[in-house]
Amino acid sequence: MPPGSTRPAVPLDDDDYPAYTMGRAADMLGTTPAFLRSLGEHRLITPLRSEGGHRRYSRYQLRIAARARELVDAGTAVEAACRIIVLEDQLEEAQRINEQLRQRPADHSDKTDA
């Protein structure tokens, strides 16, 4: 690289960067490409597509797929596993919002004068 030129940003720390091919993702999870496709069919994860139309998965999506695999390996049907994960995510978000609301200073505008 010539002196003074800047290096392009590499998305190494971006959990949403679609870095993994379907084959590589399946290998990393110890599953099959068909399993990953089924997660897409149930709308649990939606991989991005390369210019050639190939599926690409992010680290975030792989974590979701790994959780689905845990549930399926424990005997849960794929469709039910996908629903469980969506509900877990919704519960986590609701708990986060609830905690934020609890940490807000009390609103004293609704006090009535005696």
C-alpha positions in Angstrom: 0.0 0.0 0.0 1.5 3.4 -1.0 2.5 5.7 1.8 -0.2 8.2 2.8 -3.0 6.0 1.5 -5.7 4.9 3.8 -6.6 1.2 4.3 -10.2 0.4 3.6 -12.3 -0.4 6.6 -12.6 -4.1 7.2 -15.8 -5.2 9.0 -14.0 -7.7 11.3 -15.9 -6.6 14.3 -19.3 -6.1 12.6 -21.7 -8.9 13.8 -24.0 -8.1 11.0 -21.5 -8.3 8.1 -22.5 -11.3 5.9 -19.1 -13.0 5.8 -20.0 -16.7 5.8 -21.1 -18.8 2.9 -23.9 -21.3 3.4 -21.4 -24.2 3.4 -19.0 -22.5 5.8 -21.9 -21.5 8.1 -23.2 -25.1 8.1 -19.7 -26.5 8.9 -19.3 -24.0 11.7 -22.6 -25.0 13.2 -22.2 -28.7 12.6 -25.4 -28.8 10.6 -26.5 -29.0 7.0 -27.2 -26.3 4.4 -30.8 -27.6 4.4 -31.2 -26.8 8.1 -30.1 -23.2 7.4 -32.5 -23.0 4.4 -35.3 -24.2 6.7 -34.5 -21.4 9.2 -34.9 -19.0 6.3 -38.2 -20.5 5.2 -39.5 -20.0 8.8 -38.2 -16.4 8.6 -35.9 -16.8 11.6 -32.9 -15.6 9.7 -32.7 -13.9 6.3 -29.3 -14.2 4.8 -28.0 -11.6 2.4 -27.3 -12.5 -1.1 -24.0 -12.1 -2.9 -23.8 -10.6 -6.3 -24.0 -14.1 -7.7 -27.1 -14.9 -5.6 -25.4 -17.1 -3.0 -26.5 -16.9 0.6 -24.2 -15.1 3.1 -24.6 -15.3 6.9 -23.4 -12.9 9.6 -22.0 -13.9 13.0 -25.3 -12.6 14.6 -27.3 -14.9 12.3 -25.0 -17.8 13.1 -25.7 -17.3 16.9 -29.4 -17.5 16.2 -29.0 -20.6 14.1 -26.9 -22.2 16.8 -29.7 -21.6 19.3 -32.2 -23.1 16.9 -29.9 -26.1 16.5 -29.7 -26.5 20.3 -33.5 -26.6 20.5 -33.9 -29.0 17.5 -31.2 -31.3 18.9 -33.2 -31.4 22.1 -36.3 -32.6 20.2 -38.1 -29.4 19.3 -39.5 -29.1 15.8 -37.9 -26.5 13.6 -41.0 -24.4 13.4 -41.5 -24.4 17.2 -37.8 -23.7 17.7 -38.0 -20.6 15.5 -41.1 -19.4 17.4 -39.4 -20.0 20.8 -36.4 -17.9 19.6 -38.6 -15.1 18.4 -40.4 -15.1 21.8 -37.1 -15.2 23.7 -35.9 -12.2 21.8 -39.2 -10.3 22.4 -39.0 -11.1 26.1 -35.4 -9.8 26.3 -36.4 -6.6 24.6 -39.4 -6.1 26.9 -37.2 -6.7 29.9 -34.6 -4.2 28.6 -37.3 -1.5 28.1 -38.8 -2.2 31.5 -35.4 -1.8 33.1 -34.9 1.5 31.3 -38.2 2.8 32.5 -37.5 1.8 36.0 -34.2 3.7 36.0 -35.9 7.0 34.8 -36.3 9.6 37.5 -39.7 9.7 39.0 -42.1 12.1 37.2 -43.4 14.5 39.8 -45.8 16.3 37.5 -48.7 14.1 38.5 -48.7 15.0 42.2 -51.8 16.7 43.5 -51.7 19.5 46.1 -53.5 18.7 49.3 
